Amino acid sequence: MATILLLCAGYQVLVHSAVTGAQPEVIRLALTFLPLLILAWWAVTRSHHKLLWLLVLFAAGAATYLLAGRNVWGLAAAYGIPHALIYLSLLWLFGQTLLPGQEALITRLARRVHGALQPDLEAYTRRLTAAWCGFFAIQLSVSALLCNFSSPGSWSFFINIMNFPLLALMFAGDYLYRITCHPDFPHASIATAIEAFLQDTSPPGNRSVRSDPS
């Protein structure tokens, strides 16, 4: 897990340096399409709506290719497409589970890992799902504002360099809130949470239930 996080952080540093002109053309293009290829792999192996996702990714890839050959703003926009696509997808994925009659995504993941939940923990996990939706929406809004009113370097700094620190801050805030307000709530590692998320978003035939009492 630590290796994956380091690789992702290194990738985003390279992307920022590419936007500011510190990378050769072939590296810039490779960095541009890598997230879309990863999303395509996820769509083929995990998504419930493979054809829809592949069509969206094909359109995103075409737009990325056209933008990447233009000026610095075009290159920055090409890198911004995967960022926007990822956060829009997460906002939709989390947000749809907050509709009336739906079980919140994090509530569902908590049941998958820990089993039955007390009513106060159900309410907490639903609020946490809403908080993550707010985080995704803020990411998209700030990115759009910087894209329109700031320099390419400043915008790139936010969507690349600040991305992981802000995610870490969100996780840390949740952890501090949980141990303060719900100290009896069983702890699950980030790796366990990610595994539960991947299982939950897999096609039904690929799902398995894993209980972790820790």
C-alpha positions as CSV (number, residue, x, y, z in Angstrom):
1,M,0.0,0.0,0.0
2,A,2.8,2.4,0.9
3,T,4.5,1.6,-2.4
4,I,1.3,2.4,-4.4
5,L,0.9,5.7,-2.5
6,L,4.5,6.7,-3.2
7,L,4.1,5.8,-6.9
8,C,0.9,7.9,-7.2
9,A,2.5,10.8,-5.4
10,G,5.5,10.6,-7.7
11,Y,3.3,10.5,-10.7
12,Q,1.6,13.7,-9.7
13,V,4.9,15.5,-9.0
14,L,5.9,14.5,-12.6
15,V,2.6,15.8,-14.0
16,H,3.1,19.1,-12.3
17,S,6.7,19.4,-13.7
18,A,5.3,18.5,-17.1
19,V,2.8,21.4,-16.9
20,T,5.5,23.8,-16.0
21,G,7.6,22.6,-18.9
22,A,10.2,20.4,-17.2
23,Q,9.5,17.2,-19.1
24,P,10.1,16.1,-22.7
25,E,7.2,15.6,-25.1
26,V,7.1,11.8,-24.9
27,I,7.0,11.8,-21.1
28,R,4.3,14.4,-21.1
29,L,2.1,12.3,-23.4
30,A,2.7,9.1,-21.4
31,L,1.7,10.9,-18.2
32,T,-1.4,12.3,-19.8
33,F,-2.8,9.0,-20.8
34,L,-1.8,6.8,-17.9
35,P,-4.8,7.7,-15.6
36,L,-7.2,7.0,-18.5
37,L,-5.6,3.6,-19.1
38,I,-6.0,2.8,-15.5
39,L,-9.7,3.9,-15.5
40,A,-10.2,1.7,-18.6
41,W,-8.7,-1.3,-16.8
42,W,-11.1,-0.6,-13.9
43,A,-14.1,-0.3,-16.3
44,V,-13.3,-3.6,-18.0
45,T,-12.6,-5.6,-14.8
46,R,-14.8,-3.9,-12.2
47,S,-17.6,-1.7,-13.6
48,H,-21.2,-2.7,-13.9
49,H,-21.6,-0.6,-17.0
50,K,-18.6,-1.5,-19.1
51,L,-19.8,-0.1,-22.5
52,L,-20.8,3.2,-21.0
53,W,-17.6,3.7,-19.2
54,L,-15.5,2.8,-22.2
55,L,-17.4,5.3,-24.4
56,V,-16.8,8.0,-21.8
57,L,-13.1,7.1,-21.6
58,F,-12.8,7.1,-25.3
59,A,-14.3,10.5,-25.6
60,A,-12.0,11.7,-22.7
61,G,-9.0,10.2,-24.5
62,A,-9.8,12.0,-27.7
63,A,-10.2,15.3,-25.9
64,T,-7.0,14.8,-24.1
65,Y,-5.1,14.1,-27.3
66,L,-6.4,17.2,-28.9
67,L,-5.7,19.4,-25.9
68,A,-2.3,18.1,-25.2
69,G,-0.9,19.4,-28.5
70,R,-1.9,23.0,-27.8
71,N,-0.4,25.7,-25.6
72,V,0.4,25.3,-21.9
73,W,-3.3,25.7,-21.0
74,G,-4.2,22.9,-23.4
75,L,-1.6,20.6,-21.8
76,A,-2.9,21.5,-18.3
77,A,-6.4,20.9,-19.3
78,A,-5.4,17.5,-20.7
79,Y,-4.0,16.6,-17.3
80,G,-7.1,18.1,-15.6
81,I,-9.5,15.7,-17.5
82,P,-8.6,12.6,-15.6
83,H,-8.7,14.6,-12.3
84,A,-12.1,15.9,-13.1
85,L,-13.3,12.5,-14.4
86,I,-12.1,10.7,-11.2
87,Y,-13.7,13.1,-8.8
88,L,-17.0,13.4,-10.8
89,S,-17.1,9.5,-10.8
90,L,-16.6,9.4,-7.1
91,L,-19.1,12.1,-6.4
92,W,-21.7,10.2,-8.5
93,L,-20.8,6.9,-6.9
94,F,-21.1,8.2,-3.3
95,G,-23.9,10.7,-4.0
96,Q,-26.3,8.2,-5.5
97,T,-26.3,6.1,-2.3
98,L,-27.6,9.1,-0.3
99,L,-30.8,9.2,-2.3
100,P,-34.0,8.3,-0.3
101,G,-34.4,4.6,0.2
102,Q,-30.7,3.9,-0.5
103,E,-28.0,2.7,1.9
104,A,-25.1,5.1,2.1
105,L,-21.9,3.7,0.5
106,I,-19.7,3.9,3.6
107,T,-22.5,2.3,5.7
108,R,-22.6,-0.6,3.2
109,L,-18.8,-0.9,3.3
110,A,-18.8,-0.8,7.1
111,R,-21.4,-3.7,7.1
112,R,-19.2,-5.6,4.7
113,V,-16.2,-5.3,7.0
114,H,-17.7,-5.3,10.5
115,G,-21.2,-6.9,10.2
116,A,-24.2,-5.4,11.9
117,L,-24.0,-1.7,12.9
118,Q,-25.7,0.1,15.8
119,P,-28.1,2.9,14.7
120,D,-25.7,5.7,15.8
121,L,-22.9,4.2,13.7
122,E,-25.3,3.9,10.7
123,A,-26.0,7.6,11.1
124,Y,-22.3,8.4,11.4
125,T,-21.4,6.4,8.3
126,R,-24.1,8.1,6.3
127,R,-22.9,11.5,7.4
128,L,-19.4,10.5,6.5
129,T,-20.6,9.5,3.0
130,A,-22.1,13.0,2.7
131,A,-18.8,14.6,3.9
132,W,-16.9,12.7,1.2
133,C,-19.4,14.0,-1.4
134,G,-18.7,17.5,-0.1
135,F,-14.9,16.9,-0.4
136,F,-15.2,15.7,-4.0
137,A,-17.5,18.7,-4.9
138,I,-15.0,21.2,-3.3
139,Q,-12.1,19.6,-5.3
140,L,-14.0,20.1,-8.5
141,S,-15.2,23.6,-7.7
142,V,-11.7,24.9,-6.6
143,S,-10.1,23.3,-9.7
144,A,-12.7,25.0,-11.9
145,L,-12.1,28.4,-10.2
146,L,-8.3,28.1,-10.5
147,C,-8.6,27.0,-14.1
148,N,-10.6,30.1,-14.9
149,F,-8.9,32.7,-12.7
150,S,-5.4,31.6,-12.1
151,S,-2.2,30.5,-13.9
152,P,-1.7,26.9,-15.3
153,G,1.1,26.4,-12.7
154,S,-1.2,27.3,-9.7
155,W,-4.0,25.2,-11.0
156,S,-1.6,22.2,-11.5
157,F,-0.2,22.7,-8.1
158,F,-3.7,22.3,-6.6
159,I,-4.8,19.3,-8.6
160,N,-1.5,17.5,-8.5
161,I,0.8,18.5,-5.5
162,M,-2.1,19.2,-3.1
163,N,-4.2,16.3,-4.0
164,F,-2.7,13.7,-1.7
165,P,-2.2,16.0,1.3
166,L,-5.8,17.0,1.1
167,L,-6.9,13.4,0.9
168,A,-4.7,12.6,3.9
169,L,-6.2,15.5,5.8
170,M,-9.7,14.2,5.1
171,F,-8.8,10.7,6.4
172,A,-7.1,12.2,9.4
173,G,-10.1,14.4,10.2
174,D,-12.4,11.3,10.0
175,Y,-10.1,9.3,12.2
176,L,-9.9,12.0,14.9
177,Y,-13.6,12.5,14.8
178,R,-14.2,8.7,15.1
179,I,-11.9,8.1,18.0
180,T,-13.4,11.1,19.8
181,C,-17.1,10.6,19.2
182,H,-17.3,6.9,18.5
183,P,-14.4,5.3,20.4
184,D,-16.0,1.9,20.4
185,F,-16.4,1.8,16.6
186,P,-14.1,-1.1,15.4
187,H,-11.1,0.1,13.4
188,A,-10.3,-1.1,9.9
189,S,-7.1,-0.4,8.1
190,I,-7.1,1.7,4.9
191,A,-6.1,-1.5,3.0
192,T,-9.2,-3.3,4.3
193,A,-11.4,-0.3,3.5
194,I,-10.1,-0.2,-0.1
195,E,-10.5,-4.0,-0.5
196,A,-14.2,-3.7,0.7
197,F,-14.7,-0.8,-1.8
198,L,-13.3,-2.8,-4.7
199,Q,-15.4,-5.8,-3.8
200,D,-18.5,-3.6,-3.5
201,T,-18.0,-2.0,-6.9
202,S,-17.2,-5.3,-8.6
203,P,-19.8,-7.1,-10.8
204,P,-21.9,-9.4,-8.6
205,G,-20.2,-12.5,-9.8
206,N,-16.8,-11.3,-8.6
207,R,-17.9,-10.3,-5.1
208,S,-17.0,-11.9,-1.9
209,V,-17.8,-11.0,1.7
210,R,-14.9,-10.5,4.1
211,S,-15.4,-9.9,7.7
212,D,-12.7,-8.3,9.7
213,P,-13.4,-8.0,13.5
214,S,-10.3,-5.9,14.2
